[in-house]
Each structure stands twice: as structure tokens, then as C-alpha cells.
């Protein structure tokens, strides 16, 4: 048996971490679309992707929750870095992989709701 205490059952209240994550994800999808029409949106998208990658590493480390999805979250930020290094297609790579991640998390959310019976 493990000596690690189990996390308490989640409350029935609002999960503000999940809410913040969802808002950030939707904002990134919108900013990613805008970066093709508005120059300022590219920098906002890039900053959001970098913050996302840093926070994914931090929370994975803090909660010892290293999962494949957290490592895959680094692909969009890699595209942003490539974009800033001069390969403009890097921003498109970042946006396309962000959509893949967004769809993945929506599917996982639906699966989670079905599993809890809500």
C-alpha cells in the first residue's frame, strides 16, 4: 500500500482551475484565428502559448502529474518559437496543434461527465 494520502473527493462547487483553463483555451483559439488578420494578435497568441507551456510544466512538477498530454502541450509553444525564429509556418503549426488539443480536452471532458453520471 502507498503511504501517500488520497486526494479528497472533489466538491460539488465550481472548479475554478478548470474554468480558468477553459477560458484560456478558448481565448487562445480566438487569438490564434485573429493572428491571421490582426498583427497584435500574433504576439498575444505567442505569449499565451508560452505562459501555457510554463504553467503545464509547473503544475505537472508541483502535483507530480506528468502525463502525455502535458508534454503534448509543448508542441504549440514549439511552433511559436519556430515562428519567432523566422519560420512563419510555426505559428500555423501552433494553431493547428492547439485545435487538436482543444478537441481532445472537450472529448475528455464529455467522457468525464459521462463517467460521473452528470
C-alpha positions as CSV (number, residue, x, y, z in Angstrom):
1,X,0.0,0.0,0.0
2,X,1.0,3.5,-0.6
3,X,1.7,6.0,2.2
4,X,0.5,8.8,0.0
5,X,-2.8,10.2,1.2
6,X,-5.6,10.2,-1.3
7,X,-7.0,13.5,-2.5
8,X,-10.3,14.3,-1.0
9,X,-13.3,13.9,-3.3
10,X,-14.0,17.0,-5.4
11,X,-16.7,19.2,-4.1
12,X,-19.8,20.0,-6.0
13,X,-18.8,23.6,-6.4
14,X,-17.2,25.3,-9.3
15,X,-13.7,24.0,-10.2
16,X,-12.1,27.4,-10.8
17,X,-8.9,25.8,-12.1
18,X,-10.8,24.0,-14.8
19,X,-12.8,27.2,-15.5
20,X,-9.6,29.2,-15.9
21,X,-8.1,26.5,-18.1
22,X,-11.2,26.5,-20.3
23,X,-11.3,30.3,-20.6
24,X,-7.6,30.4,-21.5
25,X,-8.1,27.6,-24.1
26,X,-11.0,29.4,-25.8
27,X,-9.1,32.7,-25.7
28,X,-6.1,31.0,-27.4
29,X,-8.3,29.6,-30.1
30,X,-9.8,33.0,-30.8
31,X,-6.4,34.8,-30.7
32,X,-5.0,32.2,-33.0
33,X,-7.7,32.9,-35.6
34,X,-7.2,36.6,-35.2
35,X,-3.4,36.4,-35.7
36,X,-4.1,35.9,-39.4
37,X,-6.0,39.3,-39.6
38,X,-4.5,41.4,-36.8
39,X,-0.7,41.7,-36.2
40,X,-1.1,42.3,-32.5
41,X,-2.9,39.0,-32.0
42,X,0.1,37.0,-33.1
43,X,2.1,38.4,-30.1
44,X,-0.8,37.9,-27.7
45,X,-1.2,34.3,-29.0
46,X,2.5,33.7,-28.6
47,X,2.6,35.0,-25.1
48,X,-0.5,32.9,-24.1
49,X,1.1,29.8,-25.6
50,X,4.4,30.4,-23.7
51,X,2.5,31.0,-20.4
52,X,0.5,27.8,-21.1
53,X,3.7,25.7,-21.5
54,X,5.4,27.1,-18.4
55,X,2.3,26.6,-16.3
56,X,1.9,23.0,-17.6
57,X,5.4,22.2,-16.6
58,X,5.0,23.9,-13.2
59,X,1.7,22.2,-12.3
60,X,3.0,18.8,-13.6
61,X,6.0,19.2,-11.3
62,X,4.1,20.6,-8.3
63,X,1.4,17.8,-8.4
64,X,3.7,15.0,-9.7
65,X,1.3,14.7,-12.6
66,X,3.5,14.0,-15.6
67,X,1.1,12.8,-18.2
68,X,1.5,12.6,-22.0
69,X,-1.0,15.4,-22.5
70,X,1.2,17.8,-20.6
71,X,4.2,17.0,-22.9
72,X,2.0,17.3,-26.0
73,X,1.0,20.8,-24.8
74,X,4.6,21.8,-25.6
75,X,4.0,21.3,-29.4
76,X,2.1,24.6,-29.8
77,X,4.8,26.5,-28.0
78,X,7.4,24.9,-30.2
79,X,5.5,26.2,-33.2
80,X,5.5,29.7,-31.6
81,X,9.3,29.6,-31.1
82,X,9.8,28.5,-34.7
83,X,7.6,31.4,-35.8
84,X,9.6,33.9,-33.9
85,X,12.8,32.4,-35.3
86,X,11.6,33.3,-38.8
87,X,9.6,30.3,-39.9
88,X,6.2,31.8,-40.2
89,X,4.6,28.4,-40.7
90,X,5.5,27.8,-37.0
91,X,2.5,29.9,-35.9
92,X,0.2,27.8,-38.1
93,X,1.7,24.7,-36.6
94,X,1.0,26.1,-33.2
95,X,-2.6,27.0,-34.1
96,X,-3.3,23.6,-35.7
97,X,-1.9,21.6,-32.8
98,X,-3.8,23.9,-30.3
99,X,-7.1,22.9,-32.1
100,X,-6.1,19.2,-31.7
101,X,-5.5,19.7,-28.0
102,X,-8.7,21.7,-27.6
103,X,-10.8,18.9,-29.3
104,X,-9.0,16.4,-27.1
105,X,-9.9,18.2,-23.9
106,X,-13.5,18.6,-25.0
107,X,-13.8,14.9,-25.7
108,X,-12.1,14.1,-22.3
109,X,-14.5,16.5,-20.5
110,X,-17.5,14.8,-22.1
111,X,-16.1,11.4,-21.1
112,X,-15.5,12.6,-17.6
113,X,-19.1,13.9,-17.3
114,X,-20.5,10.6,-18.6
115,X,-18.3,8.6,-16.1
116,X,-19.6,10.7,-13.1
117,X,-23.2,10.3,-14.3
118,X,-23.9,14.0,-14.6
